[in-house]
């Protein structure tokens, strides 16, 4: 996916509640080129991305993270980011399945306005909970995305957040926004209008029984340094 500016400093919660932190990977070569690059494993971080990951590690320390591992998608850029963050936190980096970026299909490696607009049309609708059955040409549907990422969110909740400690998952910008919208953690319009910067940290807290059969419902208290409106 395309590049965004580095995250602003996230806000430490007034009272320490266990969080699920969704972290976007650092910059990799396709980001400054503005290309839809979603294939796995993809390219590693560039120098700027490694620096961003180091800063994200410092930010999680400042937040008082209690995570015992840093989980990440199969993509090389997410793995690299997680390894740097986990080194800062003194924990292991752990790969999880089903957490790769929303697959662009026939739009892969394109950065022209038509391709970007088409990708956003589908994914922004999913962020709002609409047209989940619609699929990107040659790619996946919103239902496909939900079916693969929700089990990972539930597992992190049960094994970490419900046990009183943070979970950290390094994934991808559009996937974060779709996931947060479908979880009901954030208003879909907000998600559609607020891209996640490279190494931006999204803080989610459990609020009760979840939708779609999930283990918890969620609220977002930090969107890469922005406090979303309830």
C-alpha positions in Angstrom: 0.0 0.0 0.0 1.0 3.6 -0.3 3.0 5.5 2.3 1.8 7.9 5.0 3.6 10.2 7.3 5.0 8.7 10.5 2.7 8.4 13.4 2.4 11.1 16.0 3.1 10.1 19.6 0.3 7.8 20.9 -1.5 8.8 24.1 -0.9 6.7 27.2 -4.2 5.7 28.8 -5.0 7.4 32.1 -5.6 4.0 33.7 -3.7 1.0 32.4 -6.3 -1.2 30.6 -5.0 -4.2 28.6 -5.0 -3.2 24.9 -4.9 -4.8 21.6 -2.4 -2.7 19.6 -2.7 -2.9 15.9 0.5 -1.5 14.4 1.0 -0.8 10.7 4.4 -1.9 9.3 7.1 0.5 8.5 7.8 1.9 5.0 9.0 -0.5 2.3 10.0 0.3 -1.3 6.5 0.3 -2.8 5.1 2.9 -0.3 6.9 6.0 -1.7 6.0 4.9 -5.2 2.3 4.8 -4.3 1.8 1.2 -5.5 -0.8 -1.3 -4.4 1.6 -4.0 -3.2 -0.3 -6.7 -1.3 1.3 -10.0 -2.3 3.0 -12.1 0.3 5.8 -12.2 1.3 6.7 -9.1 -0.5 9.7 -6.8 0.1 11.5 -6.0 3.3 11.6 -2.6 5.1 13.7 0.2 3.7 16.0 2.3 5.9 13.1 4.8 6.7 10.9 1.9 7.7 13.5 0.4 10.1 13.8 3.8 11.7 10.0 4.1 12.0 9.8 0.6 13.6 12.4 1.7 16.2 10.3 4.7 17.1 7.2 2.5 17.4 9.0 0.3 19.9 9.9 3.3 21.9 6.2 4.5 21.8 5.0 1.1 23.0 7.4 1.3 25.9 6.1 4.8 26.7 2.6 3.4 26.7 3.7 0.9 29.3 3.0 -2.1 27.1 2.7 -5.4 28.9 2.8 -7.6 25.8 4.8 -10.8 26.0 5.2 -11.2 22.3 4.8 -9.1 19.1 2.7 -10.9 16.5 2.9 -10.1 12.8 1.6 -11.1 9.4 3.4 -13.3 6.9 4.6 -10.3 5.0 8.3 -9.6 5.1 7.8 -5.9 6.0 5.6 -6.8 8.9 8.0 -9.4 10.1 10.9 -6.9 10.0 8.8 -4.3 11.9 7.8 -6.8 14.5 11.4 -8.0 15.0 12.6 -4.4 15.7 9.7 -3.7 18.0 10.1 -7.0 19.9 13.8 -6.3 20.3 12.9 -3.0 22.0 10.3 -4.7 24.3 12.5 -7.7 25.0 10.0 -10.3 23.8 9.7 -12.7 20.8 8.2 -11.9 17.4 5.6 -14.5 16.4 4.0 -14.9 13.0 0.3 -15.5 12.7 -1.7 -16.7 9.7 -4.4 -14.8 7.9 -3.2 -11.3 8.7 -1.9 -10.2 5.3 -3.0 -7.1 3.6 -6.3 -6.9 1.7 -5.4 -8.6 -1.6 -5.5 -6.2 -4.6 -6.0 -8.9 -7.2 -5.9 -7.4 -10.7 -4.9 -4.1 -9.3 -1.7 -5.4 -7.9 1.4 -3.2 -8.4 -0.7 -0.4 -9.9 -0.6 3.1 -8.6 -2.7 5.0 -11.1 -5.7 7.0 -9.9 -8.3 4.5 -11.3 -6.7 1.6 -9.5 -6.4 3.4 -6.2 -10.0 4.7 -6.5 -11.3 1.2 -7.2 -9.4 -0.3 -4.3 -10.8 2.4 -2.0 -14.3 2.0 -3.2 -14.4 -1.6 -2.1 -12.5 -1.3 1.1 -14.1 1.9 2.3 -17.5 0.2 2.0 -16.3 -2.7 4.1 -15.0 -0.3 6.7 -18.6 0.9 7.0 -19.9 -2.7 7.2 -21.4 -2.6 3.7 -21.1 -4.8 0.6 -19.0 -7.4 2.3 -19.9 -9.9 -0.3 -18.4 -7.8 -3.1 -14.9 -8.8 -4.1 -12.0 -6.9 -5.7 -11.5 -8.2 -9.3 -9.2 -11.2 -8.9 -8.9 -10.3 -5.2 -10.9 -11.0 -2.1 -14.2 -9.9 -0.6 -15.0 -8.2 2.7 -16.3 -11.5 3.9 -13.0 -13.2 3.0 -11.1 -10.6 5.0 -13.4 -10.9 8.0 -13.2 -14.7 7.9 -9.4 -14.8 8.1 -8.6 -11.9 10.5 -11.4 -12.3 13.1 -10.1 -15.7 14.4 -6.7 -14.1 14.9 -8.2 -11.2 16.8 -10.2 -13.5 19.0 -7.2 -15.7 19.7 -5.1 -12.7 20.8 -8.0 -11.6 23.0 -8.4 -14.9 24.7 -4.7 -15.7 25.1 -3.5 -12.2 26.0 -6.0 -9.3 26.6 -8.4 -11.4 28.6 -5.5 -12.6 30.7 -4.7 -9.0 31.7 -1.9 -8.2 29.3 -1.5 -6.3 26.0 -1.4 -7.9 22.6 0.6 -6.3 19.7 -0.2 -7.3 16.1 1.9 -5.8 13.3 -0.2 -5.8 10.1 -1.2 -3.5 7.2 -2.9 -0.2 6.8 -6.1 -1.1 4.9 -6.5 -4.3 6.9 -6.3 -2.3 10.2 -9.0 0.1 9.0 -11.3 -2.7 7.7 -10.8 -4.7 10.9 -11.4 -1.8 13.2 -14.6 -0.9 11.3 -16.0 -4.4 11.2 -15.2 -4.9 14.9 -17.3 -1.9 15.7 -14.3 -0.3 17.4 -14.4 2.8 15.2 -17.0 4.6 13.1 -16.7 3.5 9.5 -16.7 7.0 8.2 -13.8 7.9 10.5 -11.9 4.8 9.4 -12.5 5.5 5.7 -11.2 9.1 6.1 -8.2 8.4 8.4 -5.4 6.4 6.8 -2.9 4.7 9.2 0.6 6.1 8.9 3.6 3.7 8.6 4.1 2.3 12.1 1.0 4.1 13.4 -0.3 2.5 16.6 -4.1 1.8 16.9 -5.2 1.1 20.5 -8.3 -1.1 21.0 -9.9 -2.0 24.4 -12.5 -4.7 25.0 -15.9 -3.4 26.0 -18.1 -6.5 26.2 -19.6 -9.3 24.1 -18.6 -9.1 20.5 -20.3 -9.1 17.1 -19.9 -11.7 14.5 -19.3 -14.4 17.2 -16.1 -12.7 18.4 -14.8 -13.0 22.0 -15.2 -9.2 22.7 -16.5 -6.0 21.3 -14.0 -3.2 21.1 -13.6 0.5 21.3 -10.7 2.6 19.9 -9.1 5.0 22.4 -6.1 6.0 20.2 -5.8 6.2 16.4 -2.2 6.9 15.8 -2.2 9.8 18.2 -5.7 10.9 17.5 -8.5 10.3 20.1 -11.6 9.3 18.0 -15.0 10.7 18.9 -17.3 8.2 20.5 
